[in-house]
Amino acid sequence: MEENIIFKSSAFGFDKKEVINYIAELSAQNAENAEENQRLRSENATLSDEILSVRLENGKLVNEKAELSKTIEELNSTIASLNSRIEELNAKAEKIDDIEGAEEKINKLMMDSLRYSESCIQNARKVSASINMSTKTKIDKAKDSLDAVSGDFKNLTEQIEVSIATISDRLARLSSGFDEEN
């Protein structure tokens, strides 16, 4: 609104039409301002509701974030625990592989010694068959000695097998002892 309005004067005072037009303009302007004010209040109420809704949603999201952070910490802890367990199991697997490798070497050595002893016996029998009759008695004695050695060798092989079985049994108990610790 303007202040200090000067109206045209007429013979009996101010020009009535001019004053009425001014009042009409002020009324129209006041009505527009009232409508704008009402619209802004309505918009303000809507925005206030939206702000409240956003704040509530933000609060929910903050709570969800805290829960998710806690879950992430728990999962990271679980992952670390599982990785530690995997390392322990890998170490045990290496020890078991070493034990199994030793058993395989022992079995191979035993089989090689059996084959060698049988090969020696067969070679001795072939040689003894090719020798003439005059030396047959000497060969028979040697054969008997070889048979005794063969028997001794078989006994030794059996003792080796028993020792291997004992070692395997001890290794199995040792291996199971590793498992029981964990």
C-alpha positions in Angstrom: 0.0 0.0 0.0 1.1 3.4 -0.8 1.2 6.0 1.8 0.5 9.7 1.4 -2.0 9.3 -1.4 -3.3 12.6 -2.8 -6.8 12.6 -4.1 -8.1 15.2 -6.5 -10.4 17.5 -4.8 -13.8 18.5 -6.0 -16.2 21.2 -4.9 -17.4 19.5 -1.8 -14.2 17.5 -0.9 -12.4 14.6 -2.6 -13.5 13.1 -5.8 -15.8 10.3 -4.7 -15.2 8.0 -7.8 -11.4 8.3 -7.3 -11.7 7.3 -3.6 -14.0 4.4 -4.4 -11.8 3.2 -7.2 -8.8 3.4 -4.9 -10.6 1.5 -2.2 -11.7 -1.1 -4.8 -8.1 -1.5 -5.9 -7.0 -1.9 -2.3 -9.7 -4.4 -1.7 -8.8 -6.4 -4.9 -5.1 -6.2 -3.9 -5.9 -7.3 -0.4 -8.0 -10.2 -1.7 -5.1 -11.3 -3.9 -2.7 -10.9 -1.0 -5.1 -13.0 1.2 -5.4 -15.7 -1.5 -1.6 -15.7 -1.9 -1.1 -15.8 1.9 -3.6 -18.7 2.1 -1.9 -20.6 -0.8 1.5 -20.0 0.9 0.2 -21.3 4.3 -1.2 -24.4 2.6 2.1 -24.9 0.8 3.9 -24.3 4.0 1.7 -27.0 5.8 2.3 -29.4 3.0 6.1 -28.8 3.1 6.0 -29.1 6.9 4.3 -32.5 6.5 6.9 -33.5 3.9 9.7 -32.4 6.3 8.2 -34.5 9.1 7.8 -37.4 6.8 11.4 -37.0 5.5 12.7 -36.7 9.1 10.8 -39.9 10.1 12.2 -41.7 7.0 15.7 -40.4 7.8 15.3 -41.7 11.4 14.3 -45.2 10.0 17.2 -45.1 7.6 19.7 -44.2 10.4 18.4 -47.1 12.5 18.6 -49.4 9.5 22.2 -48.2 8.8 23.1 -48.9 12.4 21.6 -52.4 12.2 23.4 -53.1 8.9 26.7 -51.8 10.3 26.2 -54.2 13.2 25.4 -57.1 10.9 28.5 -56.2 8.8 30.7 -56.3 11.9 29.2 -59.7 12.9 29.8 -61.0 9.3 33.3 -59.7 9.2 34.0 -61.4 12.6 32.5 -64.6 11.2 34.6 -64.3 8.1 37.8 -63.8 10.1 36.9 -66.8 12.3 36.3 -69.0 9.3 39.5 -67.8 7.6 41.4 -68.7 10.8 39.8 -72.2 10.8 40.6 -72.7 7.1 44.3 -71.9 7.8 44.3 -74.4 10.7 42.7 -77.1 8.5 45.2 -76.4 5.7 48.0 -76.8 8.1 46.5 -80.1 9.3 46.0 -81.2 5.7 49.7 -80.6 5.0 50.7 -82.7 8.0 48.4 -85.5 7.0 49.7 -85.3 3.4 53.3 -85.5 4.8 52.3 -88.6 6.9 50.6 -90.2 3.9 53.6 -89.5 1.7 55.9 -91.2 4.3 53.5 -94.2 4.4 53.7 -94.5 0.6 57.5 -94.3 0.6 57.6 -97.1 3.3 55.2 -99.3 1.3 57.2 -98.7 -1.9 60.5 -99.6 -0.1 58.9 -102.7 1.3 57.6 -103.8 -2.2 60.9 -103.0 -3.8 62.7 -105.2 -1.2 60.3 -108.0 -1.7 60.8 -107.9 -5.5 64.6 -107.7 -5.1 64.6 -110.7 -2.8 62.4 -112.7 -5.2 64.6 -111.7 -8.1 67.7 -112.8 -6.2 66.1 -116.2 -5.4 65.0 -116.7 -9.0 68.5 -115.8 -10.3 70.1 -118.2 -7.8 67.7 -121.0 -8.9 68.5 -120.3 -12.6 72.3 -120.3 -11.9 72.0 -123.5 -9.9 70.1 -125.3 -12.6 72.8 -124.4 -15.2 75.7 -125.8 -13.1 76.9 -129.4 -13.8 76.2 -132.4 -11.6 79.5 -132.3 -9.8 78.8 -129.1 -8.2 75.2 -129.9 -7.6 75.8 -130.9 -4.0 77.5 -127.6 -3.4 74.7 -125.8 -5.1 72.1 -127.7 -3.1 73.9 -126.5 0.0 73.9 -123.0 -1.3 70.3 -123.3 -2.3 69.4 -124.4 1.2 71.4 -121.5 2.5 69.5 -119.2 0.1 66.2 -120.7 1.2 67.2 -120.0 4.8 68.2 -116.5 3.8 65.0 -116.2 1.9 63.1 -117.4 4.9 65.1 -114.9 7.0 64.4 -112.2 4.5 60.7 -113.1 4.5 60.7 -112.9 8.3 62.5 -109.6 8.1 59.9 -108.4 5.6 57.1 -109.5 7.9 58.8 -107.7 10.7 59.1 -104.6 8.5 55.4 -104.9 7.7 54.6 -105.1 11.4 56.7 -102.1 12.0 55.1 -100.2 9.2 51.6 -101.1 10.5 52.7 -99.9 14.0 54.1 -96.7 12.5 50.9 -96.2 10.5 48.8 -96.8 13.6 50.8 -94.3 15.6 50.6 -91.8 12.7 46.9 -92.3 12.6 46.6 -91.7 16.4 48.8 -88.7 16.1 46.7 -87.4 13.2 43.5 -88.0 15.2 45.2 -86.2 18.1 45.5 -83.1 15.9 41.8 -83.3 15.1 40.8 -83.6 18.7 42.7 -80.5 19.7 40.5 -78.4 17.4 
